[in-house]
Amino acid sequence: ALSMPASTHVLCTWVEAGIDKAFERACTLFVTEECCQGRAMRMHHFCSHFVGNALVFEEWGRYTRAALQLPNANTEMVLTPHLEQMWSRFTCFAGVFESIFGMLDKHFVWRHRLPSIHELVRARLRQCCFPEDLVSGNKLLEAEINSNQTLKEIRLNLKLHT
């Protein structure tokens, strides 16, 4: 029972390259122009609304929670492949998302003492994918020293250490 049903796999039609660079640039220019026109608050609201309601976080959450509930989830051999799939997709998503909305960090967020876009996205991932009850019971995620680079990145980026 090391694998999960096919219906729970994260983004089965994943595209490694992410979105088209021209489209990413167009989105970034749109957000930048909106901020320059004095509509940064509207863009921040849009960004927050998107992060709070994006189904991809719920999908990653179901996948990760199922992996954390596997019988041997405390072993690197069982948990790491699941977390690596989710983490590689998340880092690609977060990079594009932070690139598009990065203007808000420079000109709006700090002024209103709001969390940065980087922190906002990671907080949402932590909320959906790493519930305290499952993380606190997992020796692999609680361990201060870990040999796996992905687990180190997850613990550091999501501040999972206790």
C-alpha positions in Angstrom: 0.0 0.0 0.0 2.8 2.4 -0.9 1.0 4.2 -3.7 -2.3 6.0 -3.7 -5.2 5.7 -6.2 -4.7 7.4 -9.5 -7.5 9.8 -8.8 -5.5 11.5 -6.1 -2.3 12.1 -8.1 -1.3 15.8 -8.3 -1.8 17.4 -11.7 -1.5 14.3 -13.8 -1.2 16.5 -16.9 1.6 18.6 -15.5 3.6 20.8 -17.8 7.2 21.2 -16.5 7.8 24.4 -18.2 5.0 26.2 -16.4 3.1 28.9 -18.3 4.3 30.5 -21.5 6.9 33.3 -20.8 5.1 35.8 -23.0 1.9 35.2 -21.1 3.7 35.5 -17.8 5.2 38.8 -19.0 1.8 40.1 -20.1 0.3 39.3 -16.7 3.3 41.0 -14.9 2.9 44.1 -17.1 -0.8 44.2 -16.3 -0.3 44.1 -12.6 2.5 46.7 -12.8 0.3 49.0 -14.8 -2.6 48.6 -12.4 -0.3 49.5 -9.5 1.1 52.5 -11.4 -2.5 53.7 -12.0 -3.2 53.6 -8.2 -5.0 50.3 -8.1 -2.5 48.3 -6.1 -5.1 47.6 -3.4 -7.4 46.0 -6.0 -4.5 43.9 -7.3 -3.7 42.8 -3.8 -7.3 41.9 -3.2 -7.3 39.9 -6.5 -4.1 38.2 -5.5 -5.3 37.3 -2.0 -8.6 36.1 -3.4 -6.9 33.9 -5.9 -4.6 32.3 -3.4 -7.4 31.8 -0.9 -9.7 30.1 -3.5 -7.3 28.3 -5.9 -8.4 24.7 -6.1 -4.8 23.6 -6.8 -4.0 24.1 -3.1 -6.9 21.9 -2.1 -5.7 19.3 -4.6 -2.2 19.4 -3.2 -3.6 19.3 0.3 -5.7 16.1 -0.3 -2.6 14.5 -1.9 -0.2 15.5 0.9 -2.6 14.7 3.7 -3.2 11.2 2.2 0.5 10.7 2.0 1.0 11.8 5.6 -1.6 9.3 6.7 0.0 6.3 4.9 1.0 3.5 7.4 4.8 4.2 6.9 4.6 8.0 6.4 7.5 8.4 9.0 9.9 6.8 6.5 11.7 8.7 3.8 11.1 6.0 1.3 7.3 6.4 1.6 6.8 10.1 2.2 9.5 11.7 0.1 8.3 10.8 -3.4 4.9 12.2 -2.6 6.3 15.4 -1.2 8.7 15.8 -4.1 5.9 15.7 -6.6 3.9 18.3 -4.8 6.9 20.5 -4.0 8.3 20.6 -7.5 4.9 21.8 -8.8 4.5 24.3 -6.0 7.9 25.9 -6.5 7.1 26.3 -10.2 3.7 27.8 -9.4 5.1 30.1 -6.7 7.9 31.3 -8.9 5.5 32.4 -11.6 2.9 33.8 -9.2 5.5 35.8 -7.3 6.9 37.1 -10.5 3.5 38.3 -11.6 2.5 39.9 -8.3 6.0 40.9 -7.2 5.2 44.6 -7.9 2.9 44.5 -4.9 5.7 43.6 -2.5 7.7 46.6 -3.8 5.0 49.3 -3.7 2.1 48.2 -1.5 2.5 45.3 0.9 5.2 46.8 3.1 3.4 50.1 3.4 0.3 48.4 4.8 2.1 45.8 6.9 0.7 42.9 4.9 2.5 39.6 4.4 4.6 39.5 1.2 3.3 37.5 -1.7 6.0 35.0 -0.9 4.7 34.6 2.6 1.0 34.6 1.5 1.5 31.7 -0.9 3.5 29.6 1.5 1.0 30.2 4.4 -1.8 28.9 2.2 0.3 25.8 1.2 1.1 25.2 4.9 -2.6 25.6 5.8 -3.8 23.2 3.1 -1.1 20.6 3.0 0.6 20.4 6.4 -2.0 20.4 9.1 -0.5 20.6 12.6 -1.9 17.3 13.8 -0.3 15.4 10.9 3.0 17.3 10.9 3.5 17.1 14.7 3.0 13.3 14.6 5.5 12.7 11.7 9.0 12.1 12.8 10.4 12.7 9.4 9.0 16.3 9.2 9.8 17.0 12.8 13.5 15.9 12.5 16.0 18.8 12.8 18.5 16.9 10.7 17.4 15.4 7.4 19.4 14.0 4.5 16.8 14.7 1.8 17.1 18.1 0.2 13.3 18.4 -0.6 12.4 17.8 3.0 14.9 20.4 4.1 13.4 23.0 1.7 9.9 22.2 2.8 10.7 22.6 6.5 12.7 25.8 5.9 10.2 27.5 3.5 7.1 26.5 5.3 8.6 27.0 8.8 7.5 23.5 9.9 10.1 23.3 12.6 8.8 23.3 16.1 
